[in-house]
Amino acid sequence: MRPAGPDPRSPTPEPLVLRLRARSVHPVTAPPIQDGAVLVDVGGRIAAIGPNSQVPTPPEVEALEFPAAVLVPGLVNCHTHLELTHLAGRNAERDFVQWIRAIRTLKDATPPAEFSRAAEQGVRDCWAAGVTCVADTGSSGSPLEALARLGARGIYYQEVFGPDPAQCAASVAELTAAVERLRPLVSRRARLGVSPHAPYTVSEPLYRAVAEFARGAGLPLAVHLAESREETQLVADGAGPFAEALRARGIRVAARGRSPVEHLVQLGVVQPGTACLCIHCVQVDQRDVELLRDAGAAIAHCPRSNRAHGHGTAPLGAFRRAGVKVGFGTDSVVSTGDVDLWSEATAAGLGGEEALRMLTLEGARALGHDAEIGSLEVGKQADLAVFPSTALSRPLPPSAALLTVVAGRVVHRYIQAP
């Protein structure tokens, strides 16, 4: 537990603007504090944390008390598709390949203004669920626009597609134009990355080109990887429904005799020195786990989505034993129906402080944000969430946060109906 007091790194302490008291405060990096409090300065950083009796209440500070609640770091959602918020409940396909096709059809029918509304609603849904940082992938750019407009925290990965090697140059040109259009929106809070989508939508030349582009532009990567058996069939054997669909479009498919993880390692996408968030990683073996560890890759674990599509379960224990960085994600609401990270932890068999750590500090580590968020410590960004006291012991409704704070600003308050 850090002592109450101003941030020692600040030459002149910032004015104090917000004081939160709760039945218990959970710093994650220190034991829980019963009847604890957190003080936030005007710069949006934590100025003090400790037992309520030891945290001052300066004049003119906004003081909020939650006697039946827990105060925790804001949750970190390591995989979302916020631009698809409007499509919740719209895709009932059971077969994964058909599900992907249905998503493409629904996206093609969506006007830009609808993507914008969906992304903004998605951000607000995250806040209502106590999520203060997201890692989002999409193709419209609307999620980054929403992050910037609302003052939200997160990283948006601009997707790029192109399974035909002949369209590689056109896909890179399209990606370059999108990145240049979005760069003015980037800030310390809203970041930008790129995402060559998946092995069944990206050719080998395009993977190499995007990895080179990302390194040259100083942008992190995100890839959907080793999600399904069909993907493994495609990469290893040149067979299965994805292979058949590509051949039907006149695209040559070869058996590579390696796993999807080995494939992206050999293509230079997953490699040391390149920040890469690998989404799903369900169909992996111990060799793949070691390759991911050696490359310094991070995993976005989405157990409910993987279960909904019948893909299996990612080896969370193996990743953690190997020292691979892992955070949890909810994937799109088309797959899971909501952005409730507590349910993801429950689906993975986690609870209590272990679940809290995975949903906060470990998620922040996976995104490279752990120096700023993920735990309650003096000097860190005041990304906070208040939940009913049952949060650490049993499942909650998706919109259960009583209060959500991003960089010291209250972005969500639960208002109970009379």
C-alpha positions in Angstrom: 0.0 0.0 0.0 1.3 3.4 -0.9 1.2 6.1 1.8 -1.2 8.9 1.5 0.4 12.1 0.1 1.2 14.0 -3.1 2.9 12.4 -6.0 6.6 12.7 -5.1 7.5 12.9 -8.8 5.6 16.2 -9.2 7.7 19.3 -8.4 4.5 21.1 -7.4 1.5 19.0 -6.3 -1.6 19.3 -8.5 -4.9 20.6 -7.0 -7.0 17.8 -5.6 -10.4 17.3 -7.3 -11.9 13.9 -6.4 -12.0 11.7 -3.3 -13.5 8.3 -3.4 -14.2 6.1 -0.3 -15.3 2.5 -0.4 -15.9 -0.5 1.8 -12.7 -1.9 0.4 -10.1 -0.5 -2.0 -8.1 -3.1 -4.1 -4.8 -1.7 -5.4 -3.9 -5.1 -7.0 -0.2 -4.5 -6.3 -0.9 -4.4 -2.5 -3.3 -6.1 -0.1 -6.9 -4.8 -0.1 -7.6 -1.8 2.2 -10.8 -2.1 4.3 -12.6 1.3 4.5 -10.2 2.8 2.1 -10.0 5.9 0.0 -8.3 7.3 -3.1 -7.5 11.0 -3.7 -7.2 12.2 -7.3 -5.5 15.4 -8.5 -6.6 17.8 -11.3 -4.1 16.2 -13.6 -6.0 13.0 -13.4 -3.4 11.1 -11.4 -3.7 9.3 -8.0 -2.4 11.6 -5.3 -3.1 9.4 -2.3 -4.4 6.0 -1.4 -4.8 4.3 2.0 -7.2 3.8 4.9 -9.9 6.4 4.9 -8.7 7.9 8.2 -5.3 8.6 6.6 -6.4 10.1 3.3 -7.1 13.9 3.6 -10.3 15.5 2.5 -9.2 18.9 1.1 -11.7 21.8 0.8 -13.7 22.0 -2.4 -12.8 18.4 -3.4 -15.7 16.3 -4.7 -16.1 13.5 -2.1 -18.0 10.4 -3.1 -18.7 7.5 -0.7 -19.6 3.9 -1.4 -20.1 2.1 1.9 -21.3 -1.2 0.2 -18.9 -1.3 -2.7 -15.4 -2.1 -3.8 -13.0 0.4 -5.5 -10.7 -1.2 -8.1 -8.5 -0.2 -11.0 -10.5 0.3 -14.2 -10.8 -2.9 -16.1 -8.8 -3.4 -19.4 -10.6 -5.1 -22.3 -7.9 -6.5 -24.6 -10.2 -7.3 -27.5 -13.3 -5.5 -28.8 -15.0 -4.7 -32.1 -16.8 -1.5 -31.0 -17.9 -0.6 -34.6 -20.1 -3.8 -34.5 -22.1 -2.8 -31.4 -25.2 -2.3 -33.5 -25.0 -5.9 -34.7 -25.6 -7.6 -31.3 -28.1 -10.4 -31.8 -28.0 -10.0 -35.6 -25.9 -13.1 -36.6 -27.3 -16.5 -35.6 -25.0 -18.6 -37.8 -23.5 -21.6 -36.0 -20.8 -22.5 -38.5 -17.8 -20.2 -38.0 -17.0 -19.8 -41.7 -20.6 -18.9 -42.5 -20.6 -16.6 -39.4 -17.6 -14.7 -40.9 -19.4 -14.3 -44.2 -22.5 -13.1 -42.5 -20.5 -10.5 -40.6 -19.0 -9.3 -43.8 -22.4 -8.9 -45.4 -23.8 -7.0 -42.4 -20.7 -4.7 -42.3 -21.0 -4.0 -46.1 -24.6 -2.9 -45.5 -23.7 -0.5 -42.7 -23.4 3.2 -43.5 -20.5 5.2 -42.0 -22.8 7.1 -39.7 -24.0 3.9 -38.1 -20.5 2.7 -37.5 -19.9 6.0 -35.7 -22.9 5.7 -33.5 -22.1 2.0 -32.8 -18.5 2.8 -31.7 -19.6 5.6 -29.4 -22.3 3.4 -27.8 -19.6 0.7 -27.5 -17.4 3.0 -25.5 -20.2 4.0 -23.2 -21.2 0.3 -22.7 -17.6 -0.4 -21.7 -17.7 2.5 -19.2 -20.9 1.1 -17.8 -19.1 -2.2 -17.3 -16.2 -0.6 -15.5 -13.9 -0.9 -18.5 -11.5 2.1 -18.7 -9.2 0.9 -21.5 -9.9 -1.0 -24.7 -7.9 -2.6 -27.5 -10.2 -2.5 -30.5 -9.9 -3.8 -34.0 -11.9 -2.5 -36.9 -11.9 -1.2 -40.4 -14.0 1.9 -40.3 -11.9 4.1 -38.1 -14.9 5.0 -36.1 -13.6 3.5 -32.8 -10.6 5.8 -32.8 -12.8 8.7 -33.6 -15.0 7.8 -30.7 -12.1 7.4 -28.3 -10.8 10.8 -29.2 -14.2 12.5 -29.2 -15.2 11.1 -25.8 -11.8 11.4 -24.1 -11.6 7.6 -23.7 -8.5 5.5 -23.2 -7.6 2.7 -25.7 -5.8 1.6 -28.8 -7.5 1.1 -32.1 -5.9 -1.3 -34.6 -6.8 -0.5 -38.2 -7.6 -3.7 -40.0 -6.2 -4.6 -43.4 -7.5 -7.5 -45.6 -6.2 -9.1 -48.8 -6.0 -12.9 -49.2 -5.0 -12.6 -52.9 -1.3 -11.8 -53.3 -2.1 -9.8 -56.4 -3.9 -7.2 -54.3 -1.1 -6.7 -51.8 0.0 -3.3 -53.1 -3.6 -2.0 -53.2 -4.2 -3.2 -49.6 -1.1 -1.5 -48.3 -2.0 1.7 -50.1 -5.5 1.6 -48.5 -3.9 0.9 -45.0 -1.4 3.8 -45.5 -4.2 6.2 -46.4 -6.3 5.1 -43.4 -3.4 5.5 -41.0 -2.6 9.0 -42.3 -6.3 10.0 -42.0 -6.4 8.7 -38.4 -3.0 10.0 -37.1 -4.3 13.5 -36.1 -6.7 11.8 -33.6 -3.8 10.1 -31.8 -3.0 11.2 -28.3 -1.4 9.8 -25.1 -4.8 8.3 -24.3 -6.0 7.3 -27.8 -3.4 5.2 -29.6 -3.2 3.7 -33.1 -2.0 0.4 -34.4 -2.5 -1.9 -37.4 -4.0 -5.3 -37.7 -3.5 -7.7 -40.6 -6.7 -9.5 -39.9 -6.2 -13.3 -40.0 -4.5 -16.1 -42.0 -7.6 -16.7 -44.0 -7.9 -13.0 -45.1 -4.3 -12.0 -45.5 -1.7 -13.3 -48.0 1.9 -14.0 -47.1 3.1 -10.9 -49.1 0.6 -8.7 -47.3 1.6 -10.0 -43.9 5.3 -9.2 -44.6 4.4 -5.8 -46.0 2.1 -4.8 -43.1 4.7 -5.9 -40.6 7.4 -3.8 -42.3 5.0 -0.9 -42.5 4.2 -1.1 -38.8 7.8 -1.2 -37.8 8.6 1.8 -40.1 5.7 3.8 -38.7 6.3 2.8 -35.1 2.9 1.2 -34.7 2.0 -1.9 -32.8 0.3 -4.9 -34.4 -2.7 -7.0 -33.6 -3.6 -10.3 -35.3 -6.4 -12.8 -35.0 -4.3 -16.0 -34.6 -4.9 -19.7 -34.0 -8.5 -19.1 -33.3 -10.2 -22.1 -35.0 -9.5 -25.6 -36.3 -10.5 -24.4 -39.7 -7.6 -21.9 -39.6 -5.2 -24.6 -38.6 -6.4 -26.8 -41.5 -5.8 -23.9 -43.9 -2.3 -23.1 -42.8 -1.0 -26.5 -42.1 -2.7 -28.6 -44.7 -4.1 -26.2 -47.3 -7.5 -27.8 -46.7 -10.8 -27.2 -45.0 -13.6 -24.6 -45.6 -11.3 -21.6 -45.6 -9.1 -23.2 -48.2 -12.1 -24.1 -50.3 -13.5 -20.6 -50.2 -10.1 -19.1 -51.3 -9.8 -21.6 -54.2 -13.3 -20.7 -55.3 -12.1 -17.2 -55.7 -9.1 -18.3 -57.8 -6.6 -17.9 -55.0 -3.9 -20.5 -54.8 -3.6 -22.3 -51.5 -0.6 -24.3 -50.4 -0.1 -26.7 -47.5 2.6 -25.1 -45.3 3.1 -27.9 -42.8 3.3 -25.5 -39.9 1.0 -24.1 -37.3 -0.6 -20.6 -37.6 1.8 -19.3 -34.9 4.8 -20.7 -36.7 3.5 -19.2 -39.9 3.4 -15.7 -38.5 6.8 -16.1 -36.8 8.3 -17.1 -40.1 6.7 -14.2 -41.9 8.2 -11.7 -39.4 4.9 -10.6 -37.9 5.4 -12.2 -34.5 9.0 -11.5 -33.6 11.1 -9.8 -30.9 11.1 -6.1 -30.9 7.7 -5.8 -32.6 4.7 -5.2 -30.2 2.2 -7.7 -31.3 -1.2 -8.6 -29.6 -2.2 -12.1 -30.6 -5.9 -12.5 -30.3 -7.4 -15.9 -29.3 -4.5 -18.4 -29.6 -6.8 -21.3 -28.9 -5.3 -23.9 -31.3 -1.8 -23.9 -30.0 0.7 -26.5 -28.6 3.6 -26.1 -26.2 6.0 -25.2 -29.1 3.6 -22.4 -30.1 3.5 -21.1 -26.5 7.3 -21.0 -26.4 7.5 -19.2 -29.8 5.0 -16.6 -28.5 7.0 -16.1 -25.3 10.3 -15.8 -27.2 8.8 -13.2 -29.5 7.5 -11.1 -26.6 4.0 -11.4 -27.9 0.9 -10.8 -25.8 -2.3 -12.7 -25.8 -5.9 -11.4 -25.8 -7.9 -14.3 -24.2 -11.6 -14.4 -25.2 -13.0 -17.5 -23.5 -16.7 -16.7 -24.0 -16.3 -16.0 -27.7 -14.2 -19.1 -28.2 -16.9 -21.2 -26.4 -19.7 -19.6 -28.4 -18.0 -20.6 -31.7 -17.0 -24.1 -30.5 -13.3 -23.4 -30.9 -12.2 -24.8 -27.6 -10.2 -23.2 -24.8 -6.9 -21.3 -24.9 -4.3 -22.8 -22.6 -4.2 -19.9 -20.1 -2.3 -21.9 -17.6 0.5 -22.8 -20.1 0.7 -19.1 -21.1 1.1 -17.9 -17.6 3.6 -20.6 -16.6 5.7 -19.7 -19.6 5.6 -16.0 -18.7 3.5 -14.9 -21.7 1.6 -11.7 -21.1 -2.2 -12.4 -21.2 -5.1 -10.1 -20.9 -8.9 -10.8 -21.3 -11.1 -9.5 -24.1 -14.8 -9.8 -24.8 -14.5 -9.9 -28.6 -17.5 -8.4 -30.4 -21.0 -8.2 -28.9 -22.1 -10.2 -32.0 -20.3 -13.2 -30.4 -20.9 -12.6 -26.7 -23.8 -10.1 -26.3 -22.0 -7.7 -24.0 -18.6 -6.3 -22.8 -18.7 -7.9 -19.4 -15.1 -8.8 -18.4 -16.2 -10.4 -15.1 -18.0 -13.0 -17.1 -14.8 -13.7 -19.1 -12.9 -14.3 -15.9 -15.7 -16.6 -14.7 -15.6 -18.5 -18.0 -11.9 -19.1 -17.4 -12.5 -20.4 -13.9 -11.0 -17.4 -12.2 -12.4 -15.4 -9.3 -11.5 -13.0 -6.5 -8.2 -11.2 -6.5 -6.8 -13.5 -9.2 -9.6 -12.5 -11.6 -9.2 -8.8 -10.7 -5.4 -8.9 -11.4 -6.0 -10.5 -14.8 -8.7 -8.0 -15.7 -6.6 -5.0 -14.7 -2.8 -5.1 -14.3 -2.2 -8.1 -16.6 -4.4 -6.6 -19.3 -2.5 -3.3 -19.0 0.8 -5.3 -19.3 -0.5 -7.0 -22.4 -1.1 -3.6 -24.0 2.1 -2.0 -22.7 0.1 0.3 -20.4 1.1 -1.0 -17.0 3.4 1.9 -16.1 0.3 4.2 -16.3 -2.8 2.1 -15.4 -3.8 -1.4 -14.1 -3.2 -0.8 -10.4 -3.9 1.9 -7.8 -0.6 3.5 -7.0 0.4 7.1 -6.3 1.4 8.8 -9.5 -0.5 6.4 -11.8 -3.4 7.6 -14.0 -6.7 7.6 -12.0 -8.5 5.0 -14.0 -10.9 3.6 -11.5 -14.1 1.6 -11.2 -16.6 1.1 -8.3 -18.6 -2.1 -8.2 -21.1 -3.6 -5.7 -19.2 -5.6 -3.1 -20.3 -8.9 -4.7 -18.0 -8.2 -7.7 -15.1 -10.3 -6.5 -17.2 -13.2 -5.3 -20.0 -13.8 -7.9 -21.1 -12.8 -11.4 -22.6 -9.3 -11.9 -24.9 -7.8 -14.6 -22.9 -6.5 -17.6 -23.6 -2.9 -16.6 -22.8 -3.3 -12.9 -20.3 -0.4 -12.4 -21.5 2.1 -9.9 -18.9 4.7 -11.0 -16.2 4.7 -13.7 -13.4 7.2 -13.8 -10.9 7.7 -16.7 -7.8 9.9 -16.0 -9.6 11.5 -13.0 -12.8 12.3 -14.9 -16.1 10.6 -14.0 -17.4 9.1 -17.2 -20.1 6.9 -15.8 -22.5 7.0 -12.8 -25.1 4.4 -12.1 -28.3 6.1 -11.3 -30.8 3.9 -9.5 -34.4 4.2 -10.7 -36.8 5.5 -8.0 
